[in-house]
Amino acid sequence: MKKKLKILALFDAIAPTTLDQDLSAELKTEDWKTEANVLAALGELGHEIAHLAIFDDLDLVRQKLQSFAPDLIFNLADQFKNNRAFDQNIVSFLEMHGLPFTGCGSTGLTLCKHKGISKKILGYHRIHVPAFNVLPRGKRSTRPKRLRFPILVKPLKEEASYGISQASFVENDEQFKERVQFIHEKYDSDVIAEEYIAGRELYVSILGNHRLQVLPIRELVFKEVPPDEPKIATYRAKWDEEYRQKWGLQNRFAEGLDPRWSARSSRPASVFITC
């Protein structure tokens, strides 16, 4: 019989919370669907569950750890004070308490959050990435000559395609400068500009640390987008259901892949990784 665990599900909130706040109303909404499903699944497995949503008070986490004494943290908190850059700090807090938790560690979150650093690491390991350049705030917005059009211009450290739209696809220097300045000002963010690579939008999920499990490859399919239009996983393409229906955007298991893409293959086909 498998051991039953005491599991604390840790969420983030968009407003201040209390230690034992009733979240039953929130858990019935679409925005909290993931959290509700996680709690339901853990309950069906027979584990003892508690949950906590945090906004700007880490002392609530300390109090909950002390009173509940969990064996494991199921971590779904990816922002603090409505700032997604703090997800790595939340994990650091858990690491310093010596608690096991689900998801990526603080070092991994720090590295993957910075798209420029991520691409340099991938390139060092001979994994193809598009040619790119980082344009910090306060610096000139001129395109480096080595970057060839078309180019994608996006925030350096955001996630979930935040700050990416069709206007991120630029084809001349005027569009390039305008989009860089827009992201600098609108999102108060440094910019990463990378050469656009036409191809399929594939997602590969991996579980584990030392022994890795590769899950079936998923694909974002652009059914109604004209062949001559760029196929970009913009923010709306991921999160706006009306927009997804208009352009026939679907997430499904990838079909017709080269056999060398198999999870069992040690030499996969050529691929460019973007982030």
PyMOL commands that set and color helices and strands:
alter all, ss='L'
color gray80, all
select helices_A, chain A and resi 26-28+30-44+59-68+84-96+106-113+115-124+166-168+173-186+235-239+241-246+259-261
alter helices_A, ss='H'
color red, helices_A
select strands_A, chain A and resi 6-12+48-54+72-75+132-135+151-155+169-170+191-195+201-203+206-207+213-214+218-222+249-253
alter strands_A, ss='S'
color yellow, strands_A
deselect
rebuild
show_as cartoon
